Structures are given as C-alpha cells and as structure tokens.
Amino acid sequence: MFRIWFKIFKDNKMLKDITYCDDRTDVNRTKKVYSGIDYACYEFDLSKPIWLDNNIKQFKTFDKTRFYQDSFIESIDFDYLEVHVIEED
C-alpha cells in the first residue's frame, strides 16, 4: 500500500487534510505521487502545483515537501500545501 498525506496550513494551523491510497503494483512511485497530487488538488479545488528544484530535493531526501505560493499559478488563500509519503510498499 502506498499512502500520501496532503495537508493545507494557514498561520501554523492545519485547515484541511486528505490521504490518498494507491495499491496498484503495475505503477511506479512517481506516477503514484502525481496521481495523489491530482486527487488532492481536485478534492481541495486547487490548481496543480509546480515542482520547483527545492521541492524535488526535499521530496527525494525526506519524502515530504511544501508547496508555497510560488509553486501555484493562481493565488492561494493558505500558507502552504504539505505533501508527505506516510506508507510505501
């Protein structure tokens, strides 16, 4: 099972969260992460964030990253979206 936790924060308080689960075995990790982001952005009614170099580096190192305003094309009404892999096959 592959699970990713998506959290929206404003003023150091979590406003919303959602967990994406993917148990497909024929899909690689990257595709599961992108599927999770698609799912979370649909549920939160957000545009998809842009992966900046800093996000890629953090995600590779910690299995976790934060998307701030500079990762979104549209204006956001929160401080950041946090993506965290919490379980991996």
C-alpha positions as CSV (number, residue, x, y, z in Angstrom):
1,M,0.0,0.0,0.0
2,F,1.2,3.5,-0.9
3,R,-0.3,6.4,1.1
4,I,0.3,10.1,0.8
5,W,-1.0,12.7,3.3
6,F,-1.9,16.1,1.9
7,K,-2.3,19.0,4.4
8,I,-3.2,22.7,4.0
9,F,-1.9,25.1,6.5
10,K,-2.5,28.7,7.4
11,D,-1.0,30.5,10.4
12,N,0.6,27.3,11.6
13,K,-2.8,25.6,11.8
14,M,-4.0,22.7,9.6
15,L,-7.1,23.7,7.8
16,K,-7.7,20.6,5.7
17,D,-6.2,17.2,5.1
18,I,-6.7,14.2,3.0
19,T,-5.0,10.9,2.5
20,Y,-4.5,9.2,-0.9
21,C,-4.1,5.5,-1.0
22,D,-2.8,3.6,-4.1
23,D,-2.4,-0.2,-4.1
24,R,-1.6,-0.7,-7.8
25,T,1.5,-2.8,-8.3
26,D,2.0,-2.1,-12.0
27,V,2.6,1.7,-11.5
28,N,5.9,3.2,-10.3
29,R,6.3,5.6,-7.3
30,T,6.4,8.8,-9.4
31,K,3.1,8.0,-11.1
32,K,1.5,7.3,-7.7
33,V,2.7,10.6,-6.4
34,Y,1.4,12.5,-9.4
35,S,-2.0,10.6,-9.1
36,G,-2.1,11.6,-5.5
37,I,-1.5,15.3,-6.3
38,D,-4.2,15.2,-8.9
39,Y,-6.6,13.7,-6.4
40,A,-5.8,16.1,-3.6
41,C,-5.9,19.2,-5.9
42,Y,-9.3,18.0,-7.2
43,E,-10.6,17.5,-3.6
44,F,-9.2,20.8,-2.4
45,D,-10.3,22.6,-5.6
46,L,-6.7,23.8,-6.3
47,S,-4.6,24.2,-9.4
48,K,-1.7,21.7,-9.6
49,P,1.5,23.0,-8.0
50,I,4.7,23.4,-10.0
51,W,7.6,21.2,-8.8
52,L,10.5,23.6,-8.2
53,D,14.0,22.4,-7.7
54,N,13.7,22.9,-3.9
55,N,10.5,20.7,-3.8
56,I,12.2,17.9,-5.7
57,K,15.3,18.0,-3.5
58,Q,13.2,17.9,-0.3
59,F,10.9,15.2,-1.6
60,K,13.8,12.9,-2.6
61,T,15.5,13.5,0.8
62,F,12.6,13.4,3.3
63,D,9.6,12.0,1.3
64,K,8.0,15.3,2.2
65,T,7.7,18.8,0.7
66,R,5.8,22.0,1.0
67,F,4.3,24.0,-1.9
68,Y,4.1,27.7,-1.2
69,Q,2.5,30.5,-3.3
70,D,5.4,30.5,-5.7
71,S,4.5,26.9,-6.8
72,F,1.0,27.9,-7.8
73,I,-0.1,29.9,-10.8
74,E,-3.3,31.0,-9.2
75,S,-3.5,32.9,-5.9
76,I,-3.9,30.6,-2.8
77,D,-5.7,31.5,0.4
78,F,-3.4,29.5,2.7
79,D,0.3,29.5,3.5
80,Y,1.3,26.1,2.1
81,L,0.3,22.6,0.9
82,E,2.3,19.9,2.5
83,V,2.8,16.5,0.8
84,H,4.1,13.6,2.9
85,V,4.5,10.0,1.9
86,I,3.4,8.1,5.0
87,E,3.5,4.5,3.8
88,E,5.2,2.8,0.9
89,D,5.2,-0.8,-0.3
